[in-house]
């Protein structure tokens, strides 16, 4: 049909989901976004950024899912993953090496 797009199935089975007009790559990522909004309303989180780019070696740009800022002044990077791939583990090592001040957490 003209004007209709078929969506390719995600190779890891993730289901794209929309919340607040924002398209997320998976239901898990959308759920974490909703949890962050609740934590923000409760005052634990003062704010967060989504899809934050970091420059890695070799011209690689890594985009973490969330950068979360807490009421106590701390921040952490969050990557929402169904499971960890070898590529992800390599990128995490690069982030840890290049950005030692940034704690990168995986949410499964």
C-alpha positions as CSV (number, residue, x, y, z in Angstrom):
1,X,0.0,0.0,0.0
2,X,1.1,3.5,-0.7
3,X,1.9,5.6,2.4
4,X,2.2,2.6,4.7
5,X,5.4,1.4,6.1
6,X,6.3,-2.0,7.3
7,X,8.5,-2.0,10.3
8,X,11.3,-4.3,10.4
9,X,11.4,-6.6,13.4
10,X,14.1,-5.7,15.9
11,X,16.9,-8.3,15.8
12,X,16.7,-8.6,19.6
13,X,12.9,-8.7,19.8
14,X,12.4,-5.2,21.3
15,X,9.0,-3.6,20.7
16,X,9.1,0.2,19.8
17,X,6.9,2.1,22.3
18,X,5.7,5.7,22.5
19,X,5.1,7.6,25.8
20,X,4.4,11.3,26.0
21,X,4.9,11.6,22.3
22,X,8.4,10.3,22.5
23,X,9.3,7.1,20.6
24,X,11.5,4.6,22.5
25,X,13.3,1.6,21.0
26,X,11.8,-0.8,23.5
27,X,9.0,-1.2,26.1
28,X,11.7,-1.5,28.8
29,X,13.2,1.9,27.9
30,X,9.8,3.5,27.8
31,X,9.1,2.0,31.3
32,X,12.3,3.4,32.7
33,X,11.5,6.8,31.3
34,X,8.1,6.7,33.1
35,X,9.8,5.7,36.3
36,X,12.3,8.6,36.0
37,X,9.3,11.0,35.7
38,X,7.8,9.6,38.9
39,X,11.1,9.9,40.7
40,X,11.4,13.5,39.4
41,X,8.0,14.3,40.8
42,X,9.0,12.8,44.1
43,X,12.1,15.0,44.3
44,X,14.7,12.2,44.1
45,X,15.6,13.1,40.5
46,X,16.0,16.7,39.6
47,X,16.2,16.1,35.9
48,X,17.4,13.8,33.1
49,X,18.6,13.9,29.5
50,X,17.9,11.3,26.9
51,X,20.2,9.9,24.1
52,X,23.3,11.8,25.3
53,X,26.2,11.4,22.9
54,X,29.7,10.6,24.1
55,X,32.8,10.6,21.8
56,X,34.8,7.5,22.0
57,X,38.1,6.4,20.4
58,X,38.1,5.9,16.6
59,X,35.4,8.5,15.9
60,X,32.7,6.4,17.5
61,X,29.8,8.2,19.0
62,X,28.1,6.3,21.8
63,X,24.6,7.5,22.9
64,X,23.6,6.5,26.4
65,X,19.9,6.2,26.9
66,X,19.7,8.5,29.9
67,X,21.9,10.9,31.9
68,X,20.2,11.3,35.3
69,X,20.8,14.1,37.8
70,X,20.0,13.5,41.5
71,X,18.9,15.7,44.3
72,X,22.2,15.1,46.1
73,X,24.2,16.6,43.2
74,X,25.3,13.3,41.7
75,X,24.6,12.0,38.2
76,X,24.9,8.7,36.4
77,X,24.5,7.4,32.9
78,X,21.9,4.7,32.3
79,X,21.7,2.2,29.5
80,X,18.5,0.2,29.3
81,X,19.3,-3.3,27.9
82,X,17.5,-6.6,27.6
83,X,20.9,-8.2,27.7
84,X,24.5,-7.3,27.2
85,X,26.1,-7.8,23.8
86,X,29.9,-8.1,23.2
87,X,29.7,-4.7,21.4
88,X,28.0,-3.1,24.4
89,X,30.7,-4.5,26.7
90,X,33.5,-3.0,24.5
91,X,31.8,0.4,24.4
92,X,31.3,0.3,28.2
93,X,35.0,-0.3,28.7
94,X,35.7,2.6,26.4
95,X,33.3,4.9,28.3
96,X,34.8,3.8,31.7
97,X,38.3,4.6,30.4
98,X,37.6,7.9,28.7
99,X,35.0,9.2,31.3
100,X,36.1,8.0,34.7
101,X,33.9,10.5,36.5
102,X,30.8,9.0,34.9
103,X,29.1,5.9,36.4
104,X,27.4,4.0,33.7
105,X,24.7,1.7,35.0
106,X,22.8,-1.0,33.1
107,X,19.1,-1.4,33.7
108,X,17.6,-4.8,32.6
